[in-house]
Amino acid sequence: MRIVPALLLPLMLPLLFGVAACSKSNDVYEELPNSSLAGAPREDVPESRMDAPVARPVTIGEDGPRMDACGALGQVTRSGPAGLSLRAAPFSDAKSLAQLAEGQRAYICTRSIDQRWLGVVVPPAQPADNATEAVDCGVASPVDRKQSYDGPCASGWVASAYMRLIAG
């Protein structure tokens, strides 16, 4: 019977040291010397990533240098009266950059890892009288390498459930 407690002692030591290693519940911000938030007053520290100015640029050229910079064309569907939000990053609490109307088209250039968001480039709406030439967003032809979109058209992220693939 005395052998059993002796065998349990090595198993119990890591548990005891683990409990002893727990410290008081300080904010992690104060304990990370290399953090940009270290020493910042509590009111200056954002509560979540949604409060921070987060943006993720749309990447073009993911299909390689022989394919168009954006490989597909989509159309907004089931957006409702308010339209579909074009967001700065691929999550629902990211800053809304614009509203896309039902039926509006956008070049689909990339997608989020979970496939819930599409990175799009949105050409401006063509006037009804076709008096002016359409703006070239620069994504309907190949680019040399994968890169962030930096062109004349609006770009951002939309929920993939509200985009219907029409070409590509």
C-alpha positions as CSV (number, residue, x, y, z in Angstrom):
1,M,0.0,0.0,0.0
2,R,2.9,2.4,0.6
3,I,4.1,1.8,-3.0
4,V,1.0,3.4,-4.5
5,P,1.5,6.9,-2.9
6,A,5.2,6.8,-4.0
7,L,4.1,6.1,-7.6
8,L,1.5,8.9,-7.5
9,L,4.0,11.5,-6.2
10,P,5.7,12.1,-9.6
11,L,2.3,12.5,-11.2
12,M,1.2,15.0,-8.5
13,L,4.3,17.2,-8.6
14,P,3.6,18.9,-12.0
15,L,0.1,19.6,-10.8
16,L,1.3,21.2,-7.6
17,F,3.9,23.3,-9.4
18,G,1.3,24.4,-12.0
19,V,-1.0,25.7,-9.2
20,A,1.9,27.4,-7.5
21,A,3.0,29.1,-10.8
22,C,-0.4,30.8,-11.2
23,S,0.0,34.5,-10.5
24,K,-2.5,37.1,-9.6
25,S,-4.7,38.2,-12.4
26,N,-2.8,41.2,-13.8
27,D,-3.5,42.4,-17.2
28,V,-1.2,40.8,-19.8
29,Y,-0.6,44.3,-21.3
30,E,1.4,45.3,-18.2
31,E,3.6,42.2,-18.3
32,L,4.7,42.3,-21.9
33,P,7.7,44.6,-22.2
34,N,7.8,44.4,-26.0
35,S,4.1,45.1,-26.4
36,S,3.0,48.4,-27.9
37,L,0.3,48.4,-25.2
38,A,2.7,48.0,-22.3
39,G,2.3,50.8,-19.9
40,A,-0.6,52.3,-21.8
41,P,-3.4,53.8,-19.7
42,R,-6.3,51.3,-19.6
43,E,-8.6,53.8,-21.4
44,D,-6.2,53.8,-24.4
45,V,-6.2,50.0,-24.8
46,P,-8.9,48.8,-27.2
47,E,-11.3,46.2,-25.7
48,S,-11.3,44.1,-28.8
49,R,-9.9,43.9,-32.3
50,M,-13.1,45.4,-33.5
51,D,-12.3,48.7,-31.7
52,A,-8.8,48.9,-33.3
53,P,-8.4,50.3,-36.8
54,V,-7.9,47.0,-38.7
55,A,-7.8,46.7,-42.4
56,R,-6.7,43.9,-44.7
57,P,-6.1,44.8,-48.3
58,V,-7.5,42.7,-51.1
59,T,-4.8,40.5,-52.8
60,I,-4.7,40.3,-56.6
61,G,-2.7,37.9,-58.8
62,E,-3.2,34.8,-56.7
63,D,-3.8,32.7,-59.8
64,G,-0.3,33.4,-61.2
65,P,1.2,35.7,-63.9
66,R,-0.7,34.0,-66.8
67,M,-4.2,34.5,-65.4
68,D,-6.2,37.7,-64.8
69,A,-5.4,39.5,-61.6
70,C,-8.9,38.7,-60.4
71,G,-10.2,35.3,-61.6
72,A,-13.9,35.8,-61.4
73,L,-16.8,38.2,-61.6
74,G,-19.7,38.1,-59.1
75,Q,-23.0,39.8,-58.6
76,V,-24.6,40.9,-55.4
77,T,-27.7,38.9,-54.6
78,R,-30.2,38.8,-51.7
79,S,-28.7,41.9,-50.1
80,G,-31.9,43.5,-49.0
81,P,-32.9,47.1,-49.1
82,A,-29.8,48.4,-47.3
83,G,-27.4,46.7,-49.7
84,L,-24.4,44.6,-49.0
85,S,-21.6,46.1,-46.9
86,L,-18.1,46.3,-48.4
87,R,-15.8,45.9,-45.4
88,A,-12.2,46.8,-44.6
89,A,-11.4,43.3,-43.3
90,P,-12.9,39.9,-43.6
91,F,-15.1,39.9,-40.4
92,S,-18.6,41.3,-39.8
93,D,-17.5,43.9,-37.2
94,A,-14.9,45.5,-39.6
95,K,-15.4,49.1,-40.7
96,S,-18.0,49.4,-43.5
97,L,-16.5,51.2,-46.5
98,A,-19.5,51.3,-48.8
99,Q,-22.9,49.6,-49.6
100,L,-23.3,47.5,-52.7
101,A,-26.7,47.5,-54.3
102,E,-28.6,44.4,-55.4
103,G,-27.3,43.3,-58.8
104,Q,-24.1,45.3,-58.6
105,R,-21.0,43.5,-60.0
106,A,-17.6,43.1,-58.5
107,Y,-14.4,41.3,-59.5
108,I,-13.7,38.4,-57.1
109,C,-9.9,38.4,-56.4
110,T,-9.4,36.3,-53.2
111,R,-11.2,34.7,-50.3
112,S,-10.7,34.3,-46.6
113,I,-9.3,31.0,-45.2
114,D,-12.8,30.0,-43.9
115,Q,-14.4,30.8,-47.3
116,R,-16.9,33.1,-45.7
117,W,-15.5,36.3,-47.2
118,L,-14.5,37.4,-50.7
119,G,-11.9,40.0,-51.4
120,V,-13.4,42.1,-54.2
121,V,-12.7,45.1,-56.5
122,V,-15.8,47.1,-57.3
123,P,-15.9,49.1,-60.5
124,P,-17.9,52.3,-60.4
125,A,-21.5,52.1,-61.7
126,Q,-21.7,52.9,-65.4
127,P,-24.0,55.9,-66.2
128,A,-27.3,54.9,-67.8
129,D,-26.6,56.9,-70.9
130,N,-23.1,55.3,-71.5
131,A,-21.8,58.8,-72.2
132,T,-18.5,58.2,-70.4
133,E,-16.1,55.2,-70.8
134,A,-16.1,52.6,-68.0
135,V,-13.2,52.9,-65.6
136,D,-10.5,50.2,-66.0
137,C,-9.8,48.7,-62.5
138,G,-6.7,47.0,-63.8
139,V,-7.8,43.5,-62.7
140,A,-9.1,42.0,-65.9
141,S,-5.5,41.3,-67.2
142,P,-2.5,39.5,-65.6
143,V,-0.2,41.0,-63.1
144,D,3.5,40.0,-62.6
145,R,3.1,38.8,-59.0
146,K,0.7,38.4,-56.1
147,Q,0.2,41.9,-54.5
148,S,-2.3,44.1,-52.6
149,Y,-4.7,45.9,-54.8
150,D,-3.8,49.6,-55.2
151,G,-5.9,50.8,-58.1
152,P,-8.6,53.3,-59.0
153,C,-11.6,51.3,-57.9
154,A,-13.0,50.5,-54.5
155,S,-11.9,47.3,-52.9
156,G,-12.8,45.4,-49.7
157,W,-14.5,42.3,-48.4
158,V,-18.0,41.0,-48.7
159,A,-19.8,38.1,-47.2
160,S,-19.6,35.2,-49.8
161,A,-23.2,34.1,-49.1
162,Y,-24.4,37.3,-50.9
163,M,-22.3,37.0,-54.1
164,R,-23.3,34.9,-57.1
165,L,-20.6,33.9,-59.4
166,I,-21.4,35.0,-63.0
167,A,-18.0,34.5,-64.8
168,G,-14.7,32.8,-64.1
